[in-house]
Each structure stands twice: as structure tokens, then as C-alpha cells.
Amino acid sequence: MFFQAGLLRANPDMLTKGSNQDKKKSVSAVGKQHIKWLIPNGKIPKISDL
């Protein structure tokens, strides 16, 4: 199983114009290009491997 973790300053230029029913916005295509990946391809170990 894999995961990623990154940072993005979520200013309006980095978010989509629309929102869902909860008024949440998504990261836009431009915003995704500005993510600073801290863990680009992390692997979650199996419990049996610990």
C-alpha cells in the first residue's frame, strides 16, 4: 500500500472555482503542480513485517 504527503499553500489561485455542497474546494491542476512533496512515494509496511 502506498501513500503521498505534501504541502501546498491553499490560496484562491491554487483552488478550483466551484465548490461542493459543504462549500469545500479542490486543488486545481495549477495547484497540483505547486505541491511540495515531502513523501512522494511512501510505502505503508504490513503489520506482519514490523
Number of C-alpha atoms within 10 A of each C-alpha: 7 9 10 11 12 11 10 14 12 13 9 12 12 20 19 15 11 9 11 8 6 6 7 10 16 15 18 15 11 12 18 13 11 14 16 13 12 11 11 12 11 12 11 9 10 8 6 5 5 5
